[in-house]
Amino acid sequence: MAIDPAAALAAPPTTREIAWTRRDVLLYHLSLGAGARADVEPELPYTYEANLQVLPTFALVAGQGISAGDRGAPGLALPGIDVDLRKILHAGQALEVHCPLPASGTATVSNRVTAVRDKGRAALIVLESTAVDHTGAALWTTTMQIWARGEGGFGGDPGPEVSAALPEREPDAVLNSPTAPDQALRYRLNGDMNPLHADPGFARTAGFERPILHGLATYGLVAKAIVDGLLDGDATRLRVFSARFAGTLLPGETIRTEVWRESDRLALRSTCPERDGAPVLTHATAEVTA
């Protein structure tokens, strides 16, 4: 069996040490388009090291950028999980930050499989990561949903169904996030060097007309739109953000995010207007502070 649920769930957490610098943070923000618009100020809180603030979604690439050299993003090496990477899709992502992220620092990251769901034609693997600083203080917790095609049917629990229902009223805000033709090329420098995001020939063999944008780039772009459009540009006010990746986005296309606000909770839906509102992110929610 390529996936052994019992072994995956019983395995102790794996840990690794990571470090990042202000340059990693600056590059991450630039890869999300910070400072690129001629009609606004140069977004110095994102693009200049003096008084630099950190988008919370940087946690998902911390320790993988230019400071990591050529090591890049860690692979999917998990106890009880032995799956061809070509079968793997990043299905969803959740993030909770426990404090404002420092512009440079170190952390110990622990990973463990918390669920293996039998979806019939696929398996859904839930991977939780926690990061603490050198004092043991919690920095962030992430939950990644990994869709393994062709690995279901082992008789396991399919897990609960989560509703994607949105409020039956007009959204309180609509945020547009344009992307640039070279967006994926810049975002790759955060550590995910998958040729799917750069090589047209490779993209075609994978069934795409041309290289696609990283799902986590879309995720970061929407988080930045929330901070800029709804939180007065204060990244520390975005505490929790979760979403499912419902469709691909091509560099140069636009992400349109509709937002329904209910106190400190946001319900979100992101689509691509250039493709008649094709879904990009669904089941998306965020929690913010006043």
Secondary structure as UniProt FT lines:
FT   HELIX           5..10
FT   STRAND          14..20
FT   HELIX           22..31
FT   TURN            32..35
FT   TURN            38..39
FT   HELIX           44..47
FT   TURN            50..51
FT   HELIX           56..60
FT   TURN            61..63
FT   HELIX           66..68
FT   TURN            69..70
FT   TURN            79..80
FT   HELIX           85..87
FT   STRAND          88..97
FT   STRAND          105..118
FT   STRAND          122..132
FT   TURN            134..135
FT   STRAND          138..149
FT   STRAND          173..178
FT   TURN            181..182
FT   HELIX           183..187
FT   HELIX           188..190
FT   HELIX           195..197
FT   HELIX           200..205
FT   TURN            206..207
FT   HELIX           215..230
FT   TURN            232..233
FT   HELIX           235..237
FT   STRAND          238..245
FT   TURN            251..252
FT   STRAND          254..262
FT   TURN            263..264
FT   STRAND          265..272
FT   HELIX           273..275
FT   TURN            276..277
FT   STRAND          278..288
//
